Amino acid sequence: MKVQSLAAFVGGALLLYACATPEQGPHRGGPLAPVQRALLSADALVFVSFDTDGDLRITQAELETGIAREFARADSNHDGSISPLEYQAWAASALGGDSLPPFRLDFDRNVDNVITQKEFHDELAARFHSYDANNDGAVTRDEFLRDIGQVRAPTQNRQDDGGFGRGEGRRGRGGGPYGG
C-alpha cells in the first residue's frame, strides 16, 4: 500500500511538473519554449528505496544491498527462487502493480517459471546501469526521468490559422496535427 501511495505521489508530482513547466508565448513576451514531459518507470520506485544514506543517489554498494533485500522480500517462502505467484505479490507491493514493467519475463529470460537470485540480480543491475547516464557508477534522481518527445511542436497562435498548425492548411496539405 505504501508503494502504491508513493507511486501515486510520484506520478502526481510529475504531472504537476509537466503542467507547471513555464512556457513562453506571444502573451508572455517570447517565443514558445518546448514543453518538457518526463516518464518515470515503476522500477525507479524500487531503486529509490535503495538509497539508504539519504544522499539522493544510489551507489553500487547500495544497489547490491538493495537487490539482496528485494530478492528476500520477493522470495516469500525462502526457497531461493521466485515463483510466478511470488513475483506477482512482490510486483504489486514494490512496483505498484503487476501490470507495470519490469515484467516477470524480464527476469525469467529462460521462461522456466522460476526467477533465480542471479536472474533477479542481473535484471535489476542491467536496469540500474541503463539509468546511469554519466557512467559514474551511481544513479541520481534526475537520471531516472526519461524525456518524452512530442509528435509536433505546439503552434504559437492557433486562432490565426484556423487551428491547423502554422497556417499551412488542413491535414494532407502540409500542416495538420502531425507536422509538415
N, C-alpha and C positions, 0 to 999 in steps of 0.2 A: 504494500500500500504506500509506503514511504517513497519507493522508486517511482510509482505512478504519479504521486504528488509532485516529485521532483521533475519528472518528465513534463507534466502539465505546466509547472512553473517555468522550466527552461523554454518550452515551446511558446508560452505566452510572452516571455521576455524577448524571444527572437522576433515574434510577431510585432510586439510593440516597437522594437528597434527598427524593423523594416518600415513600419508605418510612420515612425517619428524621425526617420532619417531626413535631414533638411534638404529640400530641393530648392533650387533656384529656378526662376522662370521670369517671364516678362513682368509679372506682377510683383516680383521680389528684386528686380534690378539686375538680372543677369541671365545668361543662357541656362538652359535646362541641364542640371547635373544628372549623371547616370544614377539610376535607382540601384542601390546595393541590396541584394537579397542573399540570405545565407541559409544553409541547411545544416542541421545538427543530426548526426546519426545516433541511433539508440546505443551503439557500442560506446559512444562517448560518455554515457551515463555510468557505465561500468568503470571506464578508465578514470573518470573524475574521482571516484571513490578510492582510487589507489593513492591519491595524494595524502599521505599520512602526516607529513610535517607542515601542511598548510601553506606552502610557498607558491601555490597555484601553478605548479609544474610537476610533471610525473617523470621521475628519473628511471633509469634502467633497473636499479635496485628496487624501487617502489613497484615497478612493473612486475618483476619476478615474485615479490611478496604478494602482490595483489592477485596475480594469476593463481598462485597456490591457494590463496584464501577462497577465491571464487570457485575453483575446482572442488574444494572441500565442501563448499556450500551447495554446489550443484549435485555432488555425489552423495545424496541424502542417505543411502543405505551403506555407504562407506565400503563398497566392494572394489574400489579402484577404477571404476569406469562409470560413464553417464549413459543411462538408457534413454530412449525417446521420451518416456514419461517424466523422468528426472529432468531432462533438458527443458521440456515444456513448463514444468514448475519453476525452474530456475529462470527461464526467459520471461515468464510472467512477472516474477518479482524483480529481477535485475535489469531487464530491458524494457519493462513497461508493457510487455505483451509478447506472445509468441508469433505474432504476425509481422514483427519488425526485424530487420536484419541486425545482426547476423543470424542466419537460419541454422537449423540443426545440421543440414547437409554441408554448410560451410565448414563445420567442424569435422563431420563424419565423411571425409572425402572418399573413403573406400566403400561407403554405403553398406556397412555391416551391422548397422543399428547399434553400434557401441562407439562412444566417444572416449578414447583413452586419454590419459593425462597428457601424453605427448601431443596428440591431435588438438586438444584444448589449448595447450600452451602455444603450439606453433601457429594456430589461427589468430589468437589474441596478440601474439608477438608480431606477426606479419601486419596486422591491422594497426598496431601501435607505430611500427616503423613507417607505414604509409602516411601517417599523420605528421611525422617528424619532418616538416618542410625544410628546415635548415640543417638537417642531419647532424644535430649536436648531441643526439642520444637522449634527449628529454623532449617532452611534449608540453607546450603551454596551452592555455585555454583557447587562444586565438587560432592555434593550429588545428583545433577540432572543427572549426567552421569551414564550410565549403561554399564558395560563391556559386550562385545560380545565375546563369546568363539569361538574357531576355531574347525573345523571338525578334523583336524590333525595338528600336529606341522610341521612347514616347515623343509625341509631336509637341511643338511649342504652343500652338493655339488651334485647337480642333474646331473652333467656331468659324475661323476664317476660311476653312477649306471644306466645309460640309461634313467634317468628322471622318474623312477618308485618308488621313495621312497628310503628307506635305503638299496638299493641293494638286496631287498628281492624278487624281481620278479614282474611280472605283476599282474593286478587285478585277484583275485581268487586264488593267490598263496601266500598270506600272506602280500603283500605290497600294492600297489595301492593307489589311492587318498584318501581312507577313513581309512587309518591306517591298522594295522595288526590284 
